[in-house]
Amino acid sequence: MADFIYGINPVKEGLVGRRRPQELFVDEGGERARIDELLDLAGEQGVPVRRRRREDLTRLVGNAHHQGAVLRIEEFKYVPFEELLADWQASAKTGLFLLVDGITDPHNLGAILRNADAAGCQGVVIPKDRNCPITNVVDKASAGAVEHLPVCQIVNLARTIQQLKEAGVWVYGLATEQAGTSLYTENLQGHLALVVGSEGQGLRQRTRQLCDGLLEIPMRGGVASLNASAATAVALFEVVRQRLTR
């Protein structure tokens, strides 16, 4: 089986990512400079190219947001969590993992994955239930980051948190204001996993209980919280900042 990903940036990343690209479809009347870059990459990778009318591409992916580029690519495969953990332990790098719990909107999940890749996370963990899976909409929203970032789909989030803790990783949940320690006063320089919950309900009670601590982002305006992707970006890059100043 194969997936279809679309959009200039996702297709570009798909041509050089972890999955095997199979065929590139481009708008025969598309913007030449951006399309030509994709054609050059496809040529380097030995990927066949087919030129199609824009409306044909729209029918292929089910919407008109493809920007004139669609890539048929190997089906997305989740990384087993045990494999992710073993690869990190063998790397001797300071761990940084992101766990999502209850993110059902594909655009939100895509933005979160983009943040995770940019911050240098070893991988992202998503539960199989009550969470959006990886789709071409998620890929598009991540600007192709999902093509480079290991993503694990697990059945039991509680068990995964326990495994991380047993491996020496501190697990922190992102909480609403006045529910935890300020993000900016906590030492985040060791092996770390951040857990982000849904925008409506936040972290589930069981997840909160399993975390080593809860972190809040101090707010100064009238709105009580950030959306999940924005909060994740703030938290991840506070980790990056602390590690750069170590």
Biotite code that builds the C-alpha atoms (Angstrom):
import biotite.structure as struc

atoms = struc.array([
    struc.Atom([0.000, 0.000, 0.000], chain_id="A", res_id=1, res_name="MET", atom_name="CA", element="C"),
    struc.Atom([0.979, 3.618, -0.445], chain_id="A", res_id=2, res_name="ALA", atom_name="CA", element="C"),
    struc.Atom([0.109, 7.073, 0.862], chain_id="A", res_id=3, res_name="ASP", atom_name="CA", element="C"),
    struc.Atom([-0.336, 10.316, -1.051], chain_id="A", res_id=4, res_name="PHE", atom_name="CA", element="C"),
    struc.Atom([1.201, 13.415, 0.490], chain_id="A", res_id=5, res_name="ILE", atom_name="CA", element="C"),
    struc.Atom([0.774, 16.855, -0.978], chain_id="A", res_id=6, res_name="TYR", atom_name="CA", element="C"),
    struc.Atom([2.065, 20.423, -0.847], chain_id="A", res_id=7, res_name="GLY", atom_name="CA", element="C"),
    struc.Atom([5.458, 21.783, -1.873], chain_id="A", res_id=8, res_name="ILE", atom_name="CA", element="C"),
    struc.Atom([7.232, 21.395, 1.484], chain_id="A", res_id=9, res_name="ASN", atom_name="CA", element="C"),
    struc.Atom([5.772, 17.985, 2.456], chain_id="A", res_id=10, res_name="PRO", atom_name="CA", element="C"),
    struc.Atom([6.576, 16.587, -0.990], chain_id="A", res_id=11, res_name="VAL", atom_name="CA", element="C"),
    struc.Atom([10.090, 18.009, -0.845], chain_id="A", res_id=12, res_name="LYS", atom_name="CA", element="C"),
    struc.Atom([10.688, 16.370, 2.541], chain_id="A", res_id=13, res_name="GLU", atom_name="CA", element="C"),
    struc.Atom([9.020, 13.169, 1.346], chain_id="A", res_id=14, res_name="GLY", atom_name="CA", element="C"),
    struc.Atom([11.525, 12.898, -1.496], chain_id="A", res_id=15, res_name="LEU", atom_name="CA", element="C"),
    struc.Atom([14.440, 12.890, 0.968], chain_id="A", res_id=16, res_name="VAL", atom_name="CA", element="C"),
    struc.Atom([12.812, 11.419, 4.102], chain_id="A", res_id=17, res_name="GLY", atom_name="CA", element="C"),
    struc.Atom([12.648, 7.984, 5.718], chain_id="A", res_id=18, res_name="ARG", atom_name="CA", element="C"),
    struc.Atom([9.918, 6.572, 3.473], chain_id="A", res_id=19, res_name="ARG", atom_name="CA", element="C"),
    struc.Atom([10.515, 5.363, -0.085], chain_id="A", res_id=20, res_name="ARG", atom_name="CA", element="C"),
    struc.Atom([8.993, 7.768, -2.661], chain_id="A", res_id=21, res_name="PRO", atom_name="CA", element="C"),
    struc.Atom([7.273, 5.991, -5.570], chain_id="A", res_id=22, res_name="GLN", atom_name="CA", element="C"),
    struc.Atom([5.889, 8.550, -8.009], chain_id="A", res_id=23, res_name="GLU", atom_name="CA", element="C"),
    struc.Atom([5.681, 12.344, -8.248], chain_id="A", res_id=24, res_name="LEU", atom_name="CA", element="C"),
    struc.Atom([2.675, 14.072, -9.793], chain_id="A", res_id=25, res_name="PHE", atom_name="CA", element="C"),
    struc.Atom([2.987, 17.774, -10.665], chain_id="A", res_id=26, res_name="VAL", atom_name="CA", element="C"),
    struc.Atom([0.639, 20.384, -12.064], chain_id="A", res_id=27, res_name="ASP", atom_name="CA", element="C"),
    struc.Atom([1.493, 20.769, -15.743], chain_id="A", res_id=28, res_name="GLU", atom_name="CA", element="C"),
    struc.Atom([0.915, 24.511, -15.419], chain_id="A", res_id=29, res_name="GLY", atom_name="CA", element="C"),
    struc.Atom([2.318, 24.999, -11.896], chain_id="A", res_id=30, res_name="GLY", atom_name="CA", element="C"),
    struc.Atom([4.743, 27.604, -10.570], chain_id="A", res_id=31, res_name="GLU", atom_name="CA", element="C"),
    struc.Atom([7.928, 26.694, -12.364], chain_id="A", res_id=32, res_name="ARG", atom_name="CA", element="C"),
    struc.Atom([10.651, 27.566, -9.831], chain_id="A", res_id=33, res_name="ALA", atom_name="CA", element="C"),
    struc.Atom([9.155, 25.547, -6.964], chain_id="A", res_id=34, res_name="ARG", atom_name="CA", element="C"),
    struc.Atom([8.063, 22.659, -9.187], chain_id="A", res_id=35, res_name="ILE", atom_name="CA", element="C"),
    struc.Atom([11.476, 22.530, -10.882], chain_id="A", res_id=36, res_name="ASP", atom_name="CA", element="C"),
    struc.Atom([13.155, 22.042, -7.503], chain_id="A", res_id=37, res_name="GLU", atom_name="CA", element="C"),
    struc.Atom([10.933, 19.022, -6.885], chain_id="A", res_id=38, res_name="LEU", atom_name="CA", element="C"),
    struc.Atom([11.670, 17.676, -10.351], chain_id="A", res_id=39, res_name="LEU", atom_name="CA", element="C"),
    struc.Atom([15.403, 17.950, -9.691], chain_id="A", res_id=40, res_name="ASP", atom_name="CA", element="C"),
    struc.Atom([15.038, 16.081, -6.390], chain_id="A", res_id=41, res_name="LEU", atom_name="CA", element="C"),
    struc.Atom([12.902, 13.406, -8.038], chain_id="A", res_id=42, res_name="ALA", atom_name="CA", element="C"),
    struc.Atom([15.549, 12.968, -10.716], chain_id="A", res_id=43, res_name="GLY", atom_name="CA", element="C"),
    struc.Atom([18.280, 12.560, -8.095], chain_id="A", res_id=44, res_name="GLU", atom_name="CA", element="C"),
    struc.Atom([16.195, 9.914, -6.290], chain_id="A", res_id=45, res_name="GLN", atom_name="CA", element="C"),
    struc.Atom([15.150, 8.109, -9.457], chain_id="A", res_id=46, res_name="GLY", atom_name="CA", element="C"),
    struc.Atom([11.467, 8.828, -8.817], chain_id="A", res_id=47, res_name="VAL", atom_name="CA", element="C"),
    struc.Atom([9.160, 8.750, -11.891], chain_id="A", res_id=48, res_name="PRO", atom_name="CA", element="C"),
    struc.Atom([7.341, 12.007, -12.670], chain_id="A", res_id=49, res_name="VAL", atom_name="CA", element="C"),
    struc.Atom([3.899, 12.455, -14.205], chain_id="A", res_id=50, res_name="ARG", atom_name="CA", element="C"),
    struc.Atom([2.461, 15.832, -15.248], chain_id="A", res_id=51, res_name="ARG", atom_name="CA", element="C"),
    struc.Atom([-1.256, 16.240, -14.606], chain_id="A", res_id=52, res_name="ARG", atom_name="CA", element="C"),
    struc.Atom([-3.913, 18.930, -14.759], chain_id="A", res_id=53, res_name="ARG", atom_name="CA", element="C"),
    struc.Atom([-4.526, 20.728, -11.479], chain_id="A", res_id=54, res_name="ARG", atom_name="CA", element="C"),
    struc.Atom([-8.049, 19.333, -11.181], chain_id="A", res_id=55, res_name="GLU", atom_name="CA", element="C"),
    struc.Atom([-6.674, 15.794, -11.514], chain_id="A", res_id=56, res_name="ASP", atom_name="CA", element="C"),
    struc.Atom([-4.396, 16.395, -8.532], chain_id="A", res_id=57, res_name="LEU", atom_name="CA", element="C"),
    struc.Atom([-7.334, 17.784, -6.577], chain_id="A", res_id=58, res_name="THR", atom_name="CA", element="C"),
    struc.Atom([-9.323, 14.613, -7.213], chain_id="A", res_id=59, res_name="ARG", atom_name="CA", element="C"),
    struc.Atom([-6.328, 12.471, -6.276], chain_id="A", res_id=60, res_name="LEU", atom_name="CA", element="C"),
    struc.Atom([-5.934, 13.928, -2.763], chain_id="A", res_id=61, res_name="VAL", atom_name="CA", element="C"),
    struc.Atom([-9.497, 15.095, -2.165], chain_id="A", res_id=62, res_name="GLY", atom_name="CA", element="C"),
    struc.Atom([-8.804, 18.820, -1.754], chain_id="A", res_id=63, res_name="ASN", atom_name="CA", element="C"),
    struc.Atom([-7.298, 21.789, -3.608], chain_id="A", res_id=64, res_name="ALA", atom_name="CA", element="C"),
    struc.Atom([-4.479, 22.550, -1.142], chain_id="A", res_id=65, res_name="HIS", atom_name="CA", element="C"),
    struc.Atom([-1.809, 20.502, -2.934], chain_id="A", res_id=66, res_name="HIS", atom_name="CA", element="C"),
    struc.Atom([0.055, 23.519, -4.432], chain_id="A", res_id=67, res_name="GLN", atom_name="CA", element="C"),
    struc.Atom([0.523, 21.578, -7.639], chain_id="A", res_id=68, res_name="GLY", atom_name="CA", element="C"),
    struc.Atom([2.539, 18.708, -6.155], chain_id="A", res_id=69, res_name="ALA", atom_name="CA", element="C"),
    struc.Atom([1.493, 15.228, -4.984], chain_id="A", res_id=70, res_name="VAL", atom_name="CA", element="C"),
    struc.Atom([3.810, 12.369, -4.039], chain_id="A", res_id=71, res_name="LEU", atom_name="CA", element="C"),
    struc.Atom([2.865, 8.706, -3.914], chain_id="A", res_id=72, res_name="ARG", atom_name="CA", element="C"),
    struc.Atom([5.007, 7.306, -1.147], chain_id="A", res_id=73, res_name="ILE", atom_name="CA", element="C"),
    struc.Atom([5.492, 4.192, 0.937], chain_id="A", res_id=74, res_name="GLU", atom_name="CA", element="C"),
    struc.Atom([2.806, 3.779, 3.585], chain_id="A", res_id=75, res_name="GLU", atom_name="CA", element="C"),
    struc.Atom([3.610, 5.496, 6.872], chain_id="A", res_id=76, res_name="PHE", atom_name="CA", element="C"),
    struc.Atom([5.021, 3.111, 9.456], chain_id="A", res_id=77, res_name="LYS", atom_name="CA", element="C"),
    struc.Atom([5.078, 3.853, 13.158], chain_id="A", res_id=78, res_name="TYR", atom_name="CA", element="C"),
    struc.Atom([8.288, 3.098, 15.030], chain_id="A", res_id=79, res_name="VAL", atom_name="CA", element="C"),
    struc.Atom([7.895, 0.558, 17.857], chain_id="A", res_id=80, res_name="PRO", atom_name="CA", element="C"),
    struc.Atom([8.396, 2.355, 21.159], chain_id="A", res_id=81, res_name="PHE", atom_name="CA", element="C"),
    struc.Atom([10.949, -0.207, 22.348], chain_id="A", res_id=82, res_name="GLU", atom_name="CA", element="C"),
    struc.Atom([12.989, 0.468, 19.202], chain_id="A", res_id=83, res_name="GLU", atom_name="CA", element="C"),
    struc.Atom([12.849, 4.232, 19.777], chain_id="A", res_id=84, res_name="LEU", atom_name="CA", element="C"),
    struc.Atom([13.967, 3.772, 23.375], chain_id="A", res_id=85, res_name="LEU", atom_name="CA", element="C"),
    struc.Atom([16.822, 1.450, 22.394], chain_id="A", res_id=86, res_name="ALA", atom_name="CA", element="C"),
    struc.Atom([18.039, 3.791, 19.631], chain_id="A", res_id=87, res_name="ASP", atom_name="CA", element="C"),
    struc.Atom([18.104, 6.703, 22.071], chain_id="A", res_id=88, res_name="TRP", atom_name="CA", element="C"),
    struc.Atom([19.973, 4.716, 24.715], chain_id="A", res_id=89, res_name="GLN", atom_name="CA", element="C"),
    struc.Atom([22.563, 3.615, 22.139], chain_id="A", res_id=90, res_name="ALA", atom_name="CA", element="C"),
    struc.Atom([23.067, 7.219, 20.993], chain_id="A", res_id=91, res_name="SER", atom_name="CA", element="C"),
    struc.Atom([24.231, 8.476, 24.434], chain_id="A", res_id=92, res_name="ALA", atom_name="CA", element="C"),
    struc.Atom([22.378, 11.764, 23.723], chain_id="A", res_id=93, res_name="LYS", atom_name="CA", element="C"),
    struc.Atom([20.367, 13.748, 26.243], chain_id="A", res_id=94, res_name="THR", atom_name="CA", element="C"),
    struc.Atom([16.818, 12.501, 25.811], chain_id="A", res_id=95, res_name="GLY", atom_name="CA", element="C"),
    struc.Atom([13.915, 14.676, 24.722], chain_id="A", res_id=96, res_name="LEU", atom_name="CA", element="C"),
    struc.Atom([10.577, 13.016, 23.988], chain_id="A", res_id=97, res_name="PHE", atom_name="CA", element="C"),
    struc.Atom([7.099, 14.371, 23.401], chain_id="A", res_id=98, res_name="LEU", atom_name="CA", element="C"),
    struc.Atom([3.939, 12.485, 24.364], chain_id="A", res_id=99, res_name="LEU", atom_name="CA", element="C"),
    struc.Atom([0.539, 13.678, 23.160], chain_id="A", res_id=100, res_name="VAL", atom_name="CA", element="C"),
    struc.Atom([-2.683, 12.693, 24.880], chain_id="A", res_id=101, res_name="ASP", atom_name="CA", element="C"),
    struc.Atom([-6.031, 13.493, 23.298], chain_id="A", res_id=102, res_name="GLY", atom_name="CA", element="C"),
    struc.Atom([-4.994, 15.587, 20.286], chain_id="A", res_id=103, res_name="ILE", atom_name="CA", element="C"),
    struc.Atom([-7.725, 14.853, 17.741], chain_id="A", res_id=104, res_name="THR", atom_name="CA", element="C"),
    struc.Atom([-7.329, 17.712, 15.257], chain_id="A", res_id=105, res_name="ASP", atom_name="CA", element="C"),
    struc.Atom([-4.913, 16.803, 12.413], chain_id="A", res_id=106, res_name="PRO", atom_name="CA", element="C"),
    struc.Atom([-3.754, 20.398, 11.882], chain_id="A", res_id=107, res_name="HIS", atom_name="CA", element="C"),
    struc.Atom([-2.959, 20.742, 15.576], chain_id="A", res_id=108, res_name="ASN", atom_name="CA", element="C"),
    struc.Atom([-1.098, 17.438, 15.608], chain_id="A", res_id=109, res_name="LEU", atom_name="CA", element="C"),
    struc.Atom([0.844, 18.422, 12.500], chain_id="A", res_id=110, res_name="GLY", atom_name="CA", element="C"),
    struc.Atom([1.927, 21.692, 14.091], chain_id="A", res_id=111, res_name="ALA", atom_name="CA", element="C"),
    struc.Atom([2.993, 19.832, 17.244], chain_id="A", res_id=112, res_name="ILE", atom_name="CA", element="C"),
    struc.Atom([5.088, 17.399, 15.181], chain_id="A", res_id=113, res_name="LEU", atom_name="CA", element="C"),
    struc.Atom([6.729, 20.315, 13.398], chain_id="A", res_id=114, res_name="ARG", atom_name="CA", element="C"),
    struc.Atom([7.631, 21.829, 16.772], chain_id="A", res_id=115, res_name="ASN", atom_name="CA", element="C"),
    struc.Atom([9.018, 18.504, 17.999], chain_id="A", res_id=116, res_name="ALA", atom_name="CA", element="C"),
    struc.Atom([11.239, 18.071, 14.955], chain_id="A", res_id=117, res_name="ASP", atom_name="CA", element="C"),
    struc.Atom([12.525, 21.639, 15.152], chain_id="A", res_id=118, res_name="ALA", atom_name="CA", element="C"),
    struc.Atom([13.385, 21.212, 18.849], chain_id="A", res_id=119, res_name="ALA", atom_name="CA", element="C"),
    struc.Atom([15.333, 18.005, 18.204], chain_id="A", res_id=120, res_name="GLY", atom_name="CA", element="C"),
    struc.Atom([13.039, 15.487, 19.898], chain_id="A", res_id=121, res_name="CYS", atom_name="CA", element="C"),
    struc.Atom([14.157, 11.871, 19.628], chain_id="A", res_id=122, res_name="GLN", atom_name="CA", element="C"),
    struc.Atom([10.557, 10.952, 18.886], chain_id="A", res_id=123, res_name="GLY", atom_name="CA", element="C"),
    struc.Atom([6.872, 11.565, 19.499], chain_id="A", res_id=124, res_name="VAL", atom_name="CA", element="C"),
    struc.Atom([4.461, 9.114, 21.124], chain_id="A", res_id=125, res_name="VAL", atom_name="CA", element="C"),
    struc.Atom([0.738, 9.118, 20.345], chain_id="A", res_id=126, res_name="ILE", atom_name="CA", element="C"),
    struc.Atom([-1.907, 6.779, 21.806], chain_id="A", res_id=127, res_name="PRO", atom_name="CA", element="C"),
    struc.Atom([-3.910, 4.653, 19.388], chain_id="A", res_id=128, res_name="LYS", atom_name="CA", element="C"),
    struc.Atom([-7.226, 5.643, 20.966], chain_id="A", res_id=129, res_name="ASP", atom_name="CA", element="C"),
    struc.Atom([-8.663, 9.159, 21.369], chain_id="A", res_id=130, res_name="ARG", atom_name="CA", element="C"),
    struc.Atom([-5.893, 10.636, 19.243], chain_id="A", res_id=131, res_name="ASN", atom_name="CA", element="C"),
    struc.Atom([-5.506, 11.615, 15.602], chain_id="A", res_id=132, res_name="CYS", atom_name="CA", element="C"),
    struc.Atom([-3.318, 9.170, 13.614], chain_id="A", res_id=133, res_name="PRO", atom_name="CA", element="C"),
    struc.Atom([-0.740, 10.243, 11.030], chain_id="A", res_id=134, res_name="ILE", atom_name="CA", element="C"),
    struc.Atom([-2.541, 11.205, 7.807], chain_id="A", res_id=135, res_name="THR", atom_name="CA", element="C"),
    struc.Atom([-1.657, 13.253, 4.739], chain_id="A", res_id=136, res_name="ASN", atom_name="CA", element="C"),
    struc.Atom([-3.411, 16.222, 6.386], chain_id="A", res_id=137, res_name="VAL", atom_name="CA", element="C"),
    struc.Atom([-1.112, 15.842, 9.417], chain_id="A", res_id=138, res_name="VAL", atom_name="CA", element="C"),
    struc.Atom([1.891, 15.567, 7.070], chain_id="A", res_id=139, res_name="ASP", atom_name="CA", element="C"),
    struc.Atom([0.874, 18.773, 5.273], chain_id="A", res_id=140, res_name="LYS", atom_name="CA", element="C"),
    struc.Atom([0.332, 20.627, 8.566], chain_id="A", res_id=141, res_name="ALA", atom_name="CA", element="C"),
    struc.Atom([3.758, 19.498, 9.786], chain_id="A", res_id=142, res_name="SER", atom_name="CA", element="C"),
    struc.Atom([5.387, 20.955, 6.633], chain_id="A", res_id=143, res_name="ALA", atom_name="CA", element="C"),
    struc.Atom([6.910, 17.514, 6.031], chain_id="A", res_id=144, res_name="GLY", atom_name="CA", element="C"),
    struc.Atom([8.495, 17.182, 9.481], chain_id="A", res_id=145, res_name="ALA", atom_name="CA", element="C"),
    struc.Atom([6.756, 13.832, 9.949], chain_id="A", res_id=146, res_name="VAL", atom_name="CA", element="C"),
    struc.Atom([8.986, 12.426, 7.181], chain_id="A", res_id=147, res_name="GLU", atom_name="CA", element="C"),
    struc.Atom([12.035, 12.790, 9.439], chain_id="A", res_id=148, res_name="HIS", atom_name="CA", element="C"),
    struc.Atom([10.648, 12.385, 12.947], chain_id="A", res_id=149, res_name="LEU", atom_name="CA", element="C"),
    struc.Atom([10.132, 8.937, 14.540], chain_id="A", res_id=150, res_name="PRO", atom_name="CA", element="C"),
    struc.Atom([6.524, 8.594, 15.674], chain_id="A", res_id=151, res_name="VAL", atom_name="CA", element="C"),
    struc.Atom([5.320, 5.767, 17.907], chain_id="A", res_id=152, res_name="CYS", atom_name="CA", element="C"),
    struc.Atom([1.702, 4.704, 18.241], chain_id="A", res_id=153, res_name="GLN", atom_name="CA", element="C"),
    struc.Atom([1.077, 2.961, 21.552], chain_id="A", res_id=154, res_name="ILE", atom_name="CA", element="C"),
    struc.Atom([-1.890, 1.323, 23.266], chain_id="A", res_id=155, res_name="VAL", atom_name="CA", element="C"),
    struc.Atom([-1.176, 2.194, 26.897], chain_id="A", res_id=156, res_name="ASN", atom_name="CA", element="C"),
    struc.Atom([0.163, 5.679, 27.616], chain_id="A", res_id=157, res_name="LEU", atom_name="CA", element="C"),
    struc.Atom([0.513, 4.943, 31.318], chain_id="A", res_id=158, res_name="ALA", atom_name="CA", element="C"),
    struc.Atom([2.786, 1.989, 30.579], chain_id="A", res_id=159, res_name="ARG", atom_name="CA", element="C"),
    struc.Atom([4.874, 4.103, 28.207], chain_id="A", res_id=160, res_name="THR", atom_name="CA", element="C"),
    struc.Atom([5.357, 6.768, 30.873], chain_id="A", res_id=161, res_name="ILE", atom_name="CA", element="C"),
    struc.Atom([6.491, 4.070, 33.306], chain_id="A", res_id=162, res_name="GLN", atom_name="CA", element="C"),
    struc.Atom([8.989, 2.725, 30.750], chain_id="A", res_id=163, res_name="GLN", atom_name="CA", element="C"),
    struc.Atom([10.454, 6.180, 30.255], chain_id="A", res_id=164, res_name="LEU", atom_name="CA", element="C"),
    struc.Atom([10.795, 6.708, 33.990], chain_id="A", res_id=165, res_name="LYS", atom_name="CA", element="C"),
    struc.Atom([12.462, 3.315, 34.384], chain_id="A", res_id=166, res_name="GLU", atom_name="CA", element="C"),
    struc.Atom([14.941, 4.394, 31.680], chain_id="A", res_id=167, res_name="ALA", atom_name="CA", element="C"),
    struc.Atom([15.910, 7.474, 33.702], chain_id="A", res_id=168, res_name="GLY", atom_name="CA", element="C"),
    struc.Atom([13.705, 10.018, 31.919], chain_id="A", res_id=169, res_name="VAL", atom_name="CA", element="C"),
    struc.Atom([11.870, 12.670, 33.926], chain_id="A", res_id=170, res_name="TRP", atom_name="CA", element="C"),
    struc.Atom([8.284, 13.058, 32.735], chain_id="A", res_id=171, res_name="VAL", atom_name="CA", element="C"),
    struc.Atom([6.571, 16.444, 32.982], chain_id="A", res_id=172, res_name="TYR", atom_name="CA", element="C"),
    struc.Atom([2.997, 17.282, 32.018], chain_id="A", res_id=173, res_name="GLY", atom_name="CA", element="C"),
    struc.Atom([2.049, 20.664, 30.569], chain_id="A", res_id=174, res_name="LEU", atom_name="CA", element="C"),
    struc.Atom([-0.700, 22.043, 32.764], chain_id="A", res_id=175, res_name="ALA", atom_name="CA", element="C"),
    struc.Atom([-2.852, 25.146, 32.952], chain_id="A", res_id=176, res_name="THR", atom_name="CA", element="C"),
    struc.Atom([-1.763, 28.202, 34.918], chain_id="A", res_id=177, res_name="GLU", atom_name="CA", element="C"),
    struc.Atom([-1.573, 27.789, 38.699], chain_id="A", res_id=178, res_name="GLN", atom_name="CA", element="C"),
    struc.Atom([-1.617, 24.008, 38.335], chain_id="A", res_id=179, res_name="ALA", atom_name="CA", element="C"),
    struc.Atom([2.117, 23.380, 38.433], chain_id="A", res_id=180, res_name="GLY", atom_name="CA", element="C"),
    struc.Atom([5.631, 24.809, 38.642], chain_id="A", res_id=181, res_name="THR", atom_name="CA", element="C"),
    struc.Atom([6.587, 27.637, 36.308], chain_id="A", res_id=182, res_name="SER", atom_name="CA", element="C"),
    struc.Atom([8.239, 26.330, 33.146], chain_id="A", res_id=183, res_name="LEU", atom_name="CA", element="C"),
    struc.Atom([10.964, 28.947, 33.562], chain_id="A", res_id=184, res_name="TYR", atom_name="CA", element="C"),
    struc.Atom([12.072, 27.956, 37.054], chain_id="A", res_id=185, res_name="THR", atom_name="CA", element="C"),
    struc.Atom([12.336, 24.177, 36.564], chain_id="A", res_id=186, res_name="GLU", atom_name="CA", element="C"),
    struc.Atom([15.651, 22.530, 35.630], chain_id="A", res_id=187, res_name="ASN", atom_name="CA", element="C"),
    struc.Atom([14.968, 20.870, 32.266], chain_id="A", res_id=188, res_name="LEU", atom_name="CA", element="C"),
    struc.Atom([18.506, 19.939, 31.287], chain_id="A", res_id=189, res_name="GLN", atom_name="CA", element="C"),
    struc.Atom([18.398, 16.180, 31.973], chain_id="A", res_id=190, res_name="GLY", atom_name="CA", element="C"),
    struc.Atom([16.642, 13.376, 30.122], chain_id="A", res_id=191, res_name="HIS", atom_name="CA", element="C"),
    struc.Atom([13.113, 14.660, 29.678], chain_id="A", res_id=192, res_name="LEU", atom_name="CA", element="C"),
    struc.Atom([9.685, 13.790, 28.299], chain_id="A", res_id=193, res_name="ALA", atom_name="CA", element="C"),
    struc.Atom([6.902, 16.359, 27.975], chain_id="A", res_id=194, res_name="LEU", atom_name="CA", element="C"),
    struc.Atom([3.244, 15.328, 27.896], chain_id="A", res_id=195, res_name="VAL", atom_name="CA", element="C"),
    struc.Atom([0.687, 17.609, 26.244], chain_id="A", res_id=196, res_name="VAL", atom_name="CA", element="C"),
    struc.Atom([-3.050, 17.029, 26.594], chain_id="A", res_id=197, res_name="GLY", atom_name="CA", element="C"),
    struc.Atom([-6.124, 18.100, 24.670], chain_id="A", res_id=198, res_name="SER", atom_name="CA", element="C"),
    struc.Atom([-7.054, 21.763, 24.454], chain_id="A", res_id=199, res_name="GLU", atom_name="CA", element="C"),
    struc.Atom([-10.481, 21.203, 25.944], chain_id="A", res_id=200, res_name="GLY", atom_name="CA", element="C"),
    struc.Atom([-9.704, 19.013, 28.950], chain_id="A", res_id=201, res_name="GLN", atom_name="CA", element="C"),
    struc.Atom([-5.921, 19.050, 29.237], chain_id="A", res_id=202, res_name="GLY", atom_name="CA", element="C"),
    struc.Atom([-4.185, 16.022, 30.716], chain_id="A", res_id=203, res_name="LEU", atom_name="CA", element="C"),
    struc.Atom([-6.263, 13.132, 31.951], chain_id="A", res_id=204, res_name="ARG", atom_name="CA", element="C"),
    struc.Atom([-6.173, 12.583, 35.703], chain_id="A", res_id=205, res_name="GLN", atom_name="CA", element="C"),
    struc.Atom([-4.292, 9.289, 35.458], chain_id="A", res_id=206, res_name="ARG", atom_name="CA", element="C"),
    struc.Atom([-1.655, 10.894, 33.226], chain_id="A", res_id=207, res_name="THR", atom_name="CA", element="C"),
    struc.Atom([-1.225, 13.800, 35.642], chain_id="A", res_id=208, res_name="ARG", atom_name="CA", element="C"),
    struc.Atom([-0.707, 11.380, 38.526], chain_id="A", res_id=209, res_name="GLN", atom_name="CA", element="C"),
    struc.Atom([2.016, 9.489, 36.664], chain_id="A", res_id=210, res_name="LEU", atom_name="CA", element="C"),
    struc.Atom([4.038, 12.582, 35.773], chain_id="A", res_id=211, res_name="CYS", atom_name="CA", element="C"),
    struc.Atom([7.040, 13.502, 37.916], chain_id="A", res_id=212, res_name="ASP", atom_name="CA", element="C"),
    struc.Atom([5.807, 17.085, 37.857], chain_id="A", res_id=213, res_name="GLY", atom_name="CA", element="C"),
    struc.Atom([3.485, 19.549, 36.155], chain_id="A", res_id=214, res_name="LEU", atom_name="CA", element="C"),
    struc.Atom([4.710, 22.635, 34.323], chain_id="A", res_id=215, res_name="LEU", atom_name="CA", element="C"),
    struc.Atom([2.726, 25.776, 33.673], chain_id="A", res_id=216, res_name="GLU", atom_name="CA", element="C"),
    struc.Atom([3.409, 28.610, 31.239], chain_id="A", res_id=217, res_name="ILE", atom_name="CA", element="C"),
    struc.Atom([2.924, 31.949, 33.039], chain_id="A", res_id=218, res_name="PRO", atom_name="CA", element="C"),
    struc.Atom([0.270, 34.041, 31.278], chain_id="A", res_id=219, res_name="MET", atom_name="CA", element="C"),
    struc.Atom([0.000, 37.821, 31.397], chain_id="A", res_id=220, res_name="ARG", atom_name="CA", element="C"),
    struc.Atom([-3.062, 38.554, 29.253], chain_id="A", res_id=221, res_name="GLY", atom_name="CA", element="C"),
    struc.Atom([-6.775, 37.961, 29.580], chain_id="A", res_id=222, res_name="GLY", atom_name="CA", element="C"),
    struc.Atom([-6.763, 34.555, 27.875], chain_id="A", res_id=223, res_name="VAL", atom_name="CA", element="C"),
    struc.Atom([-6.208, 31.717, 30.329], chain_id="A", res_id=224, res_name="ALA", atom_name="CA", element="C"),
    struc.Atom([-4.176, 29.371, 28.115], chain_id="A", res_id=225, res_name="SER", atom_name="CA", element="C"),
    struc.Atom([-2.456, 28.777, 24.800], chain_id="A", res_id=226, res_name="LEU", atom_name="CA", element="C"),
    struc.Atom([-3.590, 26.213, 22.264], chain_id="A", res_id=227, res_name="ASN", atom_name="CA", element="C"),
    struc.Atom([-1.806, 22.864, 22.406], chain_id="A", res_id=228, res_name="ALA", atom_name="CA", element="C"),
    struc.Atom([0.635, 23.447, 19.549], chain_id="A", res_id=229, res_name="SER", atom_name="CA", element="C"),
    struc.Atom([1.633, 26.904, 20.804], chain_id="A", res_id=230, res_name="ALA", atom_name="CA", element="C"),
    struc.Atom([2.100, 25.644, 24.369], chain_id="A", res_id=231, res_name="ALA", atom_name="CA", element="C"),
    struc.Atom([4.185, 22.745, 23.088], chain_id="A", res_id=232, res_name="THR", atom_name="CA", element="C"),
    struc.Atom([6.422, 25.107, 21.121], chain_id="A", res_id=233, res_name="ALA", atom_name="CA", element="C"),
    struc.Atom([6.980, 27.353, 24.149], chain_id="A", res_id=234, res_name="VAL", atom_name="CA", element="C"),
    struc.Atom([7.836, 24.387, 26.397], chain_id="A", res_id=235, res_name="ALA", atom_name="CA", element="C"),
    struc.Atom([10.096, 22.608, 23.923], chain_id="A", res_id=236, res_name="LEU", atom_name="CA", element="C"),
    struc.Atom([12.127, 25.689, 23.152], chain_id="A", res_id=237, res_name="PHE", atom_name="CA", element="C"),
    struc.Atom([12.542, 26.500, 26.828], chain_id="A", res_id=238, res_name="GLU", atom_name="CA", element="C"),
    struc.Atom([14.192, 23.061, 27.029], chain_id="A", res_id=239, res_name="VAL", atom_name="CA", element="C"),
    struc.Atom([16.363, 23.973, 24.026], chain_id="A", res_id=240, res_name="VAL", atom_name="CA", element="C"),
    struc.Atom([17.271, 27.324, 25.598], chain_id="A", res_id=241, res_name="ARG", atom_name="CA", element="C"),
    struc.Atom([18.310, 25.754, 28.891], chain_id="A", res_id=242, res_name="GLN", atom_name="CA", element="C"),
    struc.Atom([20.425, 23.132, 27.156], chain_id="A", res_id=243, res_name="ARG", atom_name="CA", element="C"),
    struc.Atom([22.167, 25.705, 24.975], chain_id="A", res_id=244, res_name="LEU", atom_name="CA", element="C"),
    struc.Atom([23.141, 27.717, 28.056], chain_id="A", res_id=245, res_name="THR", atom_name="CA", element="C"),
    struc.Atom([24.379, 24.697, 30.035], chain_id="A", res_id=246, res_name="ARG", atom_name="CA", element="C"),
])
